[in-house]
Amino acid sequence: MRKQKILVTGGAGYIGSILVQELLSAGFDVCVYDRFFFGNNFNPHPNLTTIQGDVRNIPEALFSNVFGVLDLAALSNDPSGEMMPTKTLDINYRARRRVQELASANRVSKYVLASSCSVYGFQDGVLDENAATNPLTTYASANLLAEGAALTLAEKGTDMSITVLRQATVYGLSPRMRFDLAINGMTLGLYQNGVIPMMRDGSQWRPFVHVRDTSQAFLSVLEAEREIVNQEIFNVGSNSQNFQIMQLAELVAKGLDKQLEYEFYGEIDVRSYRVDFGKIARVLGFTTSHNVESAAFEISEALSKGELIPDIKTKTLQWYQELEKWNSRIKQIAPDGYIL
Ligand SMILES: NC(=O)c1ccc[n+]([C@@H]2O[C@H](COP(=O)([O-])OP(=O)(O)OC[C@H]3O[C@@H](n4cnc5c(N)ncnc54)[C@H](O)[C@@H]3O)[C@@H](O)[C@H]2O)c1
């Protein structure tokens, strides 16, 4: 039987690097399309193609004979969005809208948007998919606009099944590591300095999901009957992984088998929210199988074995700033396009 082909934009990122491994293990043919801002960490695989390019001008030919598009390419956090609002809207909204249109025009069967629970903003109560959205940052607004474009396309009528996954904040080890994410950053702080950096006052709630669990959510959508996923939004996570930040720090310390030491930073963070993950469990039978303690342990093991280097590339915004800095330096010293 011919293998189904999956196009993953941003497939070399933090989530994509794990998701692509899982897709290959499940027997899919995978094409990763990415700028490789954080490198191309894939081992060669007979069913994997990697293509370097920008989603803002993704070639239409890439959509030919594709079964599913998993749309992950983005400037992937709030600080990057605030530093580069226009680029964030171009990449995270306009490019995704074009990817959706090209996918539909080329008879792709399934499109899945990697959105975020940040579209809810910060509200009281436990928010399910019917809760009002309240995007408070450029990043969250761009996600909501991309969701709107996808669902409008679905309503207008397309043979393509369209699904939005609103992921909780992700954690866990990945070949493209991100220490700008809460649990990963706490783990690094405790491992490196014996202290967890904690945003005041620790009582604020946030939802979390492991990178392997969120990857499984994408696979579940690909494998589900169209009727149950088309035009649907799912929060991705589990009800048992809404945590208060202080509680999270306790779990990280437990995972590393260390005394909890923490250091507050910033103003009191009054932004707090909890998310309901009942729908994805009910409709897709989705369950999570990873937890904070074992993820923190796995990260600290990788650090201690030297398999994971916490360099600037692991801090998303700082790395983009570094690339921009080098870009302007190179432009200054290489007016003819070469250095030496
Ligand atoms: N990590 C989380 O906690 C989280 C939570 C909710 C939603 N999300 C969403 O999931 C997706 C993946 O997140 P991630 O954590 O893997 O982020 P990431 O920054 O690690 O990965 C994004 C990838 O997109 C690529 N990319 C960026 N701009 C591009 C462009 N113009 N053209 C082509 N490639 C480009 C980057 O090179 C990178 O490999 C993003 O859409 C993000 O907003 C992530």
The ligand as a Tripos MOL2 file, in Angstrom:
@<TRIPOS>MOLECULE
LIG
   44    48     1     0     0
SMALL
NO_CHARGES

@<TRIPOS>ATOM
      1 N1          5.9330   25.1210   22.3510 N.am      1 LIG1
      2 C1          4.7770   25.4960   22.9090 C.2       1 LIG1
      3 O1          4.6350   25.5840   24.1550 O.2       1 LIG1
      4 C2          3.5900   25.7960   22.0400 C.ar      1 LIG1
      5 C3          2.3400   25.9290   22.6620 C.ar      1 LIG1
      6 C4          1.2380   26.2250   21.8650 C.ar      1 LIG1
      7 C5          1.3730   26.3640   20.4910 C.ar      1 LIG1
      8 N2          2.6080   26.2290   19.9190 N.ar      1 LIG1
      9 C6          2.7070   26.3740   18.4550 C.3       1 LIG1
     10 O2          3.2160   25.1670   17.9020 O.3       1 LIG1
     11 C7          4.0370   25.4740   16.7610 C.3       1 LIG1
     12 C8          5.4320   24.8970   16.9410 C.3       1 LIG1
     13 O3          6.0100   25.4550   18.1220 O.3       1 LIG1
     14 P1          7.4820   25.0980   18.5720 P.3       1 LIG1
     15 O4          7.5050   25.1720   20.0610 O.co2     1 LIG1
     16 O5          7.9010   23.8570   17.8930 O.co2     1 LIG1
     17 O6          8.2750   26.3680   18.0020 O.3       1 LIG1
     18 P2          9.7330   26.4630   17.3270 P.3       1 LIG1
     19 O7         10.1160   27.8920   17.3500 O.co2     1 LIG1
     20 O8         10.6500   25.4900   17.9760 O.co2     1 LIG1
     21 O9          9.4830   25.9560   15.8500 O.3       1 LIG1
     22 C9          9.0260   26.7600   14.8110 C.3       1 LIG1
     23 C10         9.7240   26.3020   13.5370 C.3       1 LIG1
     24 O10         9.2370   27.1160   12.4910 O.3       1 LIG1
     25 C11        10.3280   27.5180   11.6890 C.3       1 LIG1
     26 N3          9.9880   28.7840   11.0620 N.ar      1 LIG1
     27 C12         9.8060   29.9880   11.6650 C.ar      1 LIG1
     28 N4          9.5070   30.9100   10.7480 N.ar      1 LIG1
     29 C13         9.5010   30.2920    9.5440 C.ar      1 LIG1
     30 C14         9.2600   30.7300    8.2220 C.ar      1 LIG1
     31 N5          8.9860   32.0080    7.9420 N.pl3     1 LIG1
     32 N6          9.3110   29.8120    7.2280 N.ar      1 LIG1
     33 C15         9.6130   28.5280    7.4800 C.ar      1 LIG1
     34 N7          9.8800   28.0580    8.7180 N.ar      1 LIG1
     35 C16         9.8090   28.9400    9.7360 C.ar      1 LIG1
     36 C17        11.5270   27.6130   12.6220 C.3       1 LIG1
     37 O11        12.7500   27.4480   11.9280 O.3       1 LIG1
     38 C18        11.2500   26.4680   13.5920 C.3       1 LIG1
     39 O12        11.8770   25.2810   13.1780 O.3       1 LIG1
     40 C19         4.0450   26.9820   16.6190 C.3       1 LIG1
     41 O13         3.0370   27.3310   15.7100 O.3       1 LIG1
     42 C20         3.6890   27.4570   18.0040 C.3       1 LIG1
     43 O14         3.0940   28.7200   17.9820 O.3       1 LIG1
     44 C21         3.7080   25.9270   20.6620 C.ar      1 LIG1
@<TRIPOS>BOND
     1     1     2 1
     2     2     3 2
     3     2     4 1
     4     4     5 ar
     5     4    44 ar
     6     5     6 ar
     7     6     7 ar
     8     7     8 ar
     9     8     9 1
    10     8    44 ar
    11     9    10 1
    12     9    42 1
    13    10    11 1
    14    11    12 1
    15    11    40 1
    16    12    13 1
    17    13    14 1
    18    14    15 2
    19    14    16 1
    20    14    17 1
    21    17    18 1
    22    18    19 2
    23    18    20 1
    24    18    21 1
    25    21    22 1
    26    22    23 1
    27    23    24 1
    28    23    38 1
    29    24    25 1
    30    25    26 1
    31    25    36 1
    32    26    27 ar
    33    26    35 ar
    34    27    28 ar
    35    28    29 ar
    36    29    30 ar
    37    29    35 ar
    38    30    31 1
    39    30    32 ar
    40    32    33 ar
    41    33    34 ar
    42    34    35 ar
    43    36    37 1
    44    36    38 1
    45    38    39 1
    46    40    41 1
    47    40    42 1
    48    42    43 1
@<TRIPOS>SUBSTRUCTURE
     1 LIG1         1 GROUP 0 **** ****
